[in-house]
Amino acid sequence: MNHPAFSSLKLANAQLKNLENLGYQHMTPIQAQSLPWILQGRDVIAQAKTGSGKTAAFGIGLLERIHAKYFGCQALILCPTRELAAQVANEIRKLARYQHNIKVLTLCGGMPIGPQIGSLAHGAHIIVGTPGRIQDHLRKATLDISQVKTLVLDEADRMLDMGFAEAIADIVQYTPVQRQTLLFSATYPQGIQAISAGYQQDPVTIKVEEQVSSLNLQQKFFAVKQTAEKPQALAMILNQYQAEHAVIFCNTKQDVSELTDFLENQGYYAQALHGDLQQNERDQVLIKFANLSTHLLIATDVAARGLDISDLPLVINYDLARDPEVHVHRIGRTGRAGKAGLAISLCTEKEYPQLMRIEQQMHISIQTTAIRPTDAPHQHNKQTPPKMQTLMIDGGKKNKVRAGDLLGALTNEGGIQGQQVGKINILDYVAYVAVATPVAQEALQHLLHSRIKGRKFKVRRV
């Protein structure tokens, strides 16, 4: 399928050149369908998931309406989590390079409010933030959104899941009636229709069909007699497929906790991700999984949204999703970008109605294979330790720590080699760096005795 080029849109030449430099040649389906309407100033409600190119769709659109000389907030983007807000802000900064002095500011909870108030005093064109913290600033009158031209609700379904409906209603009251409202959501629960009806005027509805039935994705369904057999059945599957990196979905927080404990007792390297985690714990879990410091991520759907791991070989549905759209969303995380992917689902007899709904949703015929963990004594091969270990440094962006500083400190005289350093994540007040497991202790000692930005920081293994 040929996707139209960005040059087919009425965009400034400088932006077209910038997009070309960023490697954006052709539009993704969501961009091709929504951008012409967004550029016309229409309200849009679009069904799109993380990784579909939605950020560029609304980012390119809202940048066209920014007046650089006016330093008030002209675009407000609400996101459910701090990670997503950071991701969105980074992308918009790149898209804004064609204009001089466009200031993008993130305002999220879990961070001290003082420095944010200081930054706001200097003015910002675009604010990206989480609803709770945006409300705090509106209450303190440190943020003025009365001149906003574009309001974006990103991953709106997830904001509803997290209980932000009232906060959004409160924030919208501070914006002008005449504004453009763009609503992006991966699924369309009832609440989304209500939000659209309340905040949008005659919106254009866009739904991009997920291309999950790709050649790269294989699905397998295993039937177990009863729920009590699921943990052992999962251990057998993990043993058979030897996945170095997999996300395992459960339907409840309790299942996530119990399954994580079971797998850890079996010698697996597993981390739990659910809604009860504090923001810093959540950051750590996601960073450790993305940088290969842990093999398995056990997650609920709410927690795993916004999880963007491009190279995921295996997704396992420990519980079948109650909604077939959510099933499609889960398995769409593997087999991306031309890589082979495998999705395995466990199901009990009770879950057969869900299987039938998945068949209808995906237009496939499902064959289940019986798996009986009680048939044979279970022989478990211990997982090899993860390739990487994560070190945490008590200094981040606000301490002016950059990735280059950490790389330099790790690899200077007496340190480890550059290729033994993995992903580096720098948050506001902490930084995480992945180092190869065999040299983790050496790297830790070296950093403890090195100076970063001319000073010593606390370092520990996560």
PEWO-V716967 format. One record per residue. N is the residue number from 1. RES is the residue in one small letter. PHI is phi in whole degrees, 0 to 359 (NA if undefined). PSI is psi in whole degrees, -180 to 180 (* if undefined). OMEGA is omega in degrees with one decimal (999 if undefined). Layout:
# PEWO-V716967
[[N:RES:PHI:PSI:OMEGA] [N:RES:PHI:PSI:OMEGA]]
This chain:
# PEWO-V716967
[[1:m:NA:129:-179.8] [2:n:272:127:178.1] [3:h:261:139:-178.6] [4:p:297:153:179.6] [5:a:278:155:177.6] [6:f:297:-27:-178.1] [7:s:294:-12:178.1] [8:s:281:-8:179.7] [9:l:265:156:176.9] [10:k:277:81:179.5] [11:l:244:155:177.1] [12:a:301:143:179.4] [13:n:304:-39:-179.5] [14:a:298:-37:179.2] [15:q:290:-41:178.5] [16:l:300:-41:179.1] [17:k:295:-42:178.5] [18:n:299:-45:-179.9] [19:l:298:-39:179.1] [20:e:296:-43:178.7] [21:n:297:-31:179.6] [22:l:280:-4:179.6] [23:g:85:15:177.6] [24:y:268:99:-179.5] [25:q:261:-54:-176.3] [26:h:247:150:-178.0] [27:m:282:146:171.6] [28:t:284:165:-179.2] [29:p:307:-42:-178.1] [30:i:294:-38:179.3] [31:q:292:-45:-177.8] [32:a:298:-36:-176.6] [33:q:275:-29:-174.7] [34:s:260:-33:-172.4] [35:l:301:-43:179.6] [36:p:303:-39:179.1] [37:w:290:-42:-179.0] [38:i:299:-42:-179.0] [39:l:292:-24:175.7] [40:q:281:-7:179.4] [41:g:90:9:-178.9] [42:r:283:153:170.4] [43:d:285:141:-177.3] [44:v:228:136:169.5] [45:i:243:118:-173.1] [46:a:232:138:175.6] [47:q:265:113:-177.4] [48:a:202:144:-177.6] [49:k:254:170:175.3] [50:t:305:137:178.5] [51:g:92:0:-178.3] [52:s:267:-7:-178.3] [53:g:93:17:-176.7] [54:k:292:-34:-177.7] [55:t:300:-43:178.3] [56:a:295:-35:-179.8] [57:a:301:-54:-178.6] [58:f:282:-29:-179.5] [59:g:295:-48:178.8] [60:i:299:-42:-178.8] [61:g:297:-49:-174.8] [62:l:288:-29:179.8] [63:l:294:-30:179.5] [64:e:297:-22:-174.0] [65:r:255:4:-177.4] [66:i:275:132:171.0] [67:h:263:112:-173.3] [68:a:298:-32:-174.5] [69:k:285:-20:178.6] [70:y:264:117:-172.4] [71:f:269:22:175.6] [72:g:271:166:-179.4] [73:c:288:116:-177.8] [74:q:250:-14:177.0] [75:a:218:135:178.8] [76:l:235:125:179.9] [77:i:243:119:178.1] [78:l:261:131:-179.6] [79:c:233:153:-178.6] [80:p:288:-33:-174.8] [81:t:228:163:179.5] [82:r:296:-39:-178.6] [83:e:298:-44:-178.0] [84:l:294:-41:179.8] [85:a:301:-42:-179.9] [86:a:295:-42:179.8] [87:q:299:-47:-178.0] [88:v:296:-45:-178.6] [89:a:298:-41:179.7] [90:n:298:-45:-179.4] [91:e:297:-41:-177.4] [92:i:291:-34:176.2] [93:r:299:-41:178.7] [94:k:296:-45:-178.6] [95:l:294:-25:-175.7] [96:a:271:0:-174.7] [97:r:300:-24:-176.7] [98:y:287:-16:176.9] [99:q:251:146:179.7] [100:h:278:145:170.6] [101:n:58:35:173.3] [102:i:275:122:-176.0] [103:k:257:126:179.1] [104:v:246:128:-176.7] [105:l:235:135:175.6] [106:t:259:134:178.1] [107:l:234:102:-177.4] [108:c:231:157:175.6] [109:g:287:176:-178.9] [110:g:75:7:-179.7] [111:m:232:149:176.5] [112:p:301:143:-175.3] [113:i:275:-25:-177.0] [114:g:306:-57:-179.6] [115:p:301:-32:178.9] [116:q:294:-40:179.7] [117:i:297:-40:177.4] [118:g:300:-46:-179.9] [119:s:296:-40:-178.6] [120:l:295:-30:-179.6] [121:a:299:-28:179.8] [122:h:276:-7:178.9] [123:g:87:152:176.9] [124:a:206:143:-179.5] [125:h:280:-38:-173.5] [126:i:230:128:178.1] [127:i:247:129:174.2] [128:v:243:127:-177.2] [129:g:198:174:176.4] [130:t:266:148:-171.9] [131:p:305:-44:-177.4] [132:g:302:-47:-177.8] [133:r:289:-35:176.2] [134:i:298:-42:176.9] [135:q:301:-43:179.5] [136:d:304:-46:-177.8] [137:h:292:-35:178.4] [138:l:294:-40:179.3] [139:r:295:-37:-179.2] [140:k:278:-5:-176.4] [141:a:61:31:176.3] [142:t:266:-6:179.6] [143:l:229:131:178.2] [144:d:245:117:179.5] [145:i:244:26:-177.0] [146:s:284:-12:-179.9] [147:q:250:16:-177.1] [148:v:294:130:177.4] [149:k:264:-32:-178.0] [150:t:231:126:174.7] [151:l:247:127:179.7] [152:v:243:129:172.7] [153:l:252:104:-175.1] [154:d:263:136:-175.6] [155:e:51:53:-175.4] [156:a:300:-37:179.8] [157:d:298:-36:-179.2] [158:r:287:-34:176.3] [159:m:296:-37:176.4] [160:l:294:-45:178.4] [161:d:305:-35:-175.1] [162:m:270:6:174.3] [163:g:82:28:-176.9] [164:f:264:9:-174.9] [165:a:303:-45:-178.0] [166:e:293:-40:179.9] [167:a:298:-42:180.0] [168:i:297:-45:-179.9] [169:a:302:-41:-179.5] [170:d:296:-46:-177.3] [171:i:296:-43:-176.3] [172:v:301:-32:179.9] [173:q:300:-25:-178.5] [174:y:276:-7:-177.0] [175:t:263:160:179.5] [176:p:293:153:177.3] [177:v:293:-41:178.9] [178:q:275:91:178.9] [179:r:212:166:173.8] [180:q:263:131:179.7] [181:t:242:122:-179.2] [182:l:246:125:-175.1] [183:l:240:120:179.8] [184:f:243:134:-175.6] [185:s:209:140:-179.3] [186:a:282:-32:178.1] [187:t:232:166:-176.8] [188:y:242:67:174.8] [189:p:292:169:-178.3] [190:q:309:-43:-175.7] [191:g:302:-30:-179.1] [192:i:293:-42:178.3] [193:q:300:-40:-178.8] [194:a:295:-43:179.7] [195:i:298:-45:-179.8] [196:s:300:-47:-179.1] [197:a:299:-36:-176.9] [198:g:283:-34:-170.2] [199:y:244:-7:-176.2] [200:q:245:153:177.0] [201:q:246:117:176.8] [202:d:45:57:-174.2] [203:p:287:150:171.9] [204:v:275:129:-179.5] [205:t:263:129:-178.8] [206:i:233:129:179.3] [207:k:229:117:179.4] [208:v:264:122:178.8] [209:e:294:131:179.0] [210:e:286:129:-179.7] [211:q:270:64:-175.9] [212:v:274:-27:-178.5] [213:s:286:46:-176.6] [214:s:282:162:-179.1] [215:l:294:-22:-173.5] [216:n:276:-11:-173.1] [217:l:249:124:177.9] [218:q:250:137:177.5] [219:q:246:138:174.1] [220:k:231:140:-179.8] [221:f:238:125:179.7] [222:f:247:130:-179.6] [223:a:264:129:172.8] [224:v:242:150:-174.8] [225:k:296:-49:-178.0] [226:q:218:163:-175.0] [227:t:304:-37:-177.4] [228:a:300:-22:-178.7] [229:e:274:-9:-173.5] [230:k:299:-44:-177.3] [231:p:302:-47:-179.4] [232:q:294:-38:178.6] [233:a:298:-41:179.3] [234:l:296:-43:179.4] [235:a:301:-41:178.1] [236:m:298:-43:-179.6] [237:i:296:-46:-179.8] [238:l:299:-38:179.3] [239:n:295:-42:-177.0] [240:q:290:-41:-173.8] [241:y:266:-9:174.2] [242:q:45:48:-177.2] [243:a:284:130:176.8] [244:e:280:-21:-170.8] [245:h:209:113:-178.9] [246:a:210:148:171.3] [247:v:255:131:180.0] [248:i:244:120:-176.5] [249:f:264:132:172.3] [250:c:240:161:-178.8] [251:n:271:-19:-178.5] [252:t:228:158:178.2] [253:k:299:-40:-178.1] [254:q:298:-44:177.7] [255:d:299:-40:178.7] [256:v:301:-50:-177.5] [257:s:297:-47:-177.1] [258:e:295:-42:-178.5] [259:l:292:-38:178.7] [260:t:298:-45:178.3] [261:d:299:-46:-179.5] [262:f:301:-47:-176.8] [263:l:293:-39:178.5] [264:e:297:-40:177.7] [265:n:295:-25:178.6] [266:q:275:1:177.7] [267:g:93:13:178.2] [268:y:270:155:176.0] [269:y:263:99:-172.4] [270:a:230:147:177.4] [271:q:230:142:-179.8] [272:a:264:143:177.1] [273:l:225:109:177.9] [274:h:213:174:-171.7] [275:g:294:-15:-178.4] [276:d:276:-6:-177.8] [277:l:288:145:171.7] [278:q:291:158:-177.6] [279:q:304:-42:-177.5] [280:n:291:-33:177.3] [281:e:292:-41:179.4] [282:r:299:-46:177.2] [283:d:306:-48:-176.6] [284:q:299:-45:-178.0] [285:v:298:-48:-177.7] [286:l:295:-40:-179.7] [287:i:294:-44:-179.6] [288:k:297:-37:179.7] [289:f:289:-44:-177.3] [290:a:292:-30:-177.3] [291:n:264:13:174.1] [292:l:72:26:175.8] [293:s:271:-6:175.3] [294:t:214:150:-175.9] [295:h:275:-43:-168.9] [296:l:240:137:175.2] [297:l:244:118:-179.5] [298:i:258:119:-168.1] [299:a:219:154:166.9] [300:t:270:165:-178.3] [301:d:297:-44:-178.2] [302:v:301:-44:-176.3] [303:a:291:-33:-172.7] [304:a:273:-3:178.4] [305:r:291:145:-178.0] [306:g:81:1:178.7] [307:l:278:113:-175.4] [308:d:243:87:178.5] [309:i:250:113:-169.6] [310:s:287:-30:-170.6] [311:d:245:73:-174.8] [312:l:250:111:-174.1] [313:p:284:-24:-172.2] [314:l:215:133:170.5] [315:v:239:133:178.0] [316:i:239:129:172.5] [317:n:266:99:178.3] [318:y:293:-41:169.9] [319:d:245:140:174.6] [320:l:290:140:177.1] [321:a:298:145:-179.6] [322:r:285:-25:-178.3] [323:d:246:126:-176.1] [324:p:299:-28:177.3] [325:e:296:-37:179.7] [326:v:293:-36:176.8] [327:h:301:-47:-179.4] [328:v:299:-41:-179.3] [329:h:297:-44:-179.9] [330:r:299:-52:-172.7] [331:i:287:-17:178.2] [332:g:290:-2:180.0] [333:r:276:-10:178.3] [334:t:244:165:-179.8] [335:g:68:31:-179.6] [336:r:269:162:172.1] [337:a:50:43:174.2] [338:g:78:-2:179.2] [339:k:274:153:178.7] [340:a:285:139:179.9] [341:g:226:154:179.6] [342:l:229:132:175.2] [343:a:240:123:-178.8] [344:i:244:133:179.0] [345:s:236:134:173.4] [346:l:264:139:176.4] [347:c:214:140:175.7] [348:t:264:172:179.7] [349:e:301:-36:179.7] [350:k:301:-29:-174.3] [351:e:271:3:-177.9] [352:y:302:-38:177.0] [353:p:302:-38:177.6] [354:q:295:-39:177.9] [355:l:302:-43:-178.4] [356:m:296:-37:178.9] [357:r:293:-36:178.0] [358:i:295:-41:177.5] [359:e:304:-46:-178.7] [360:q:295:-45:-177.2] [361:q:298:-42:-173.2] [362:m:261:0:-178.3] [363:h:53:49:179.0] [364:i:230:164:174.6] [365:s:251:124:-174.2] [366:i:261:128:173.2] [367:q:252:129:177.3] [368:t:258:148:175.7] [369:t:250:129:179.7] [370:a:288:140:177.0] [371:i:229:125:-176.6] [372:r:238:95:-177.0] [373:p:298:-19:-177.5] [374:t:276:-12:-175.6] [375:d:296:-37:-172.6] [376:a:226:151:175.4] [377:p:298:135:-171.9] [378:h:275:118:179.9] [379:q:260:112:-176.3] [380:h:252:124:174.0] [381:n:274:126:179.1] [382:k:299:142:177.0] [383:q:289:144:173.7] [384:t:290:148:-180.0] [385:p:301:153:178.4] [386:p:302:153:-179.2] [387:k:297:-33:-173.0] [388:m:239:160:170.2] [389:q:236:152:-178.3] [390:t:254:130:173.4] [391:l:254:141:-179.6] [392:m:246:130:-178.2] [393:i:249:131:-177.8] [394:d:282:51:176.4] [395:g:201:142:-177.3] [396:g:219:-153:-176.2] [397:k:305:-41:-176.3] [398:k:291:-18:175.1] [399:n:264:13:179.1] [400:k:65:22:178.4] [401:v:280:130:178.2] [402:r:242:163:-178.8] [403:a:304:-41:-179.4] [404:g:299:-36:179.6] [405:d:296:-43:-178.1] [406:l:291:-42:179.2] [407:l:299:-43:179.2] [408:g:298:-46:-178.4] [409:a:296:-34:-178.5] [410:l:284:-32:-170.1] [411:t:251:4:179.3] [412:n:288:-175:-171.5] [413:e:310:126:179.1] [414:g:85:2:-177.4] [415:g:266:-162:-179.3] [416:i:264:175:-177.5] [417:q:273:153:-178.0] [418:g:306:-39:-177.2] [419:q:286:-7:176.9] [420:q:270:1:178.5] [421:v:258:130:179.9] [422:g:260:-139:-176.5] [423:k:291:144:175.6] [424:i:242:125:177.8] [425:n:242:122:-179.9] [426:i:247:115:176.7] [427:l:262:-172:-175.4] [428:d:296:-45:-173.8] [429:y:240:-3:176.0] [430:v:221:160:175.2] [431:a:227:148:178.1] [432:y:238:135:176.5] [433:v:227:134:178.6] [434:a:268:133:176.5] [435:v:231:152:-178.2] [436:a:301:136:-175.1] [437:t:308:-45:-177.2] [438:p:299:-25:-177.1] [439:v:250:14:-174.5] [440:a:300:-45:-177.7] [441:q:295:-43:179.2] [442:e:298:-44:-179.5] [443:a:297:-40:-179.8] [444:l:298:-49:180.0] [445:q:300:-42:-177.9] [446:h:296:-43:-179.6] [447:l:293:-36:-179.9] [448:l:299:-29:-178.0] [449:h:258:4:-179.6] [450:s:257:161:173.7] [451:r:257:138:176.3] [452:i:242:124:-176.5] [453:k:57:36:176.1] [454:g:77:5:179.0] [455:r:220:164:-179.8] [456:k:266:137:176.5] [457:f:243:154:172.8] [458:k:291:139:178.2] [459:v:226:139:173.4] [460:r:211:163:176.3] [461:r:280:139:178.3] [462:v:269:*:999]]
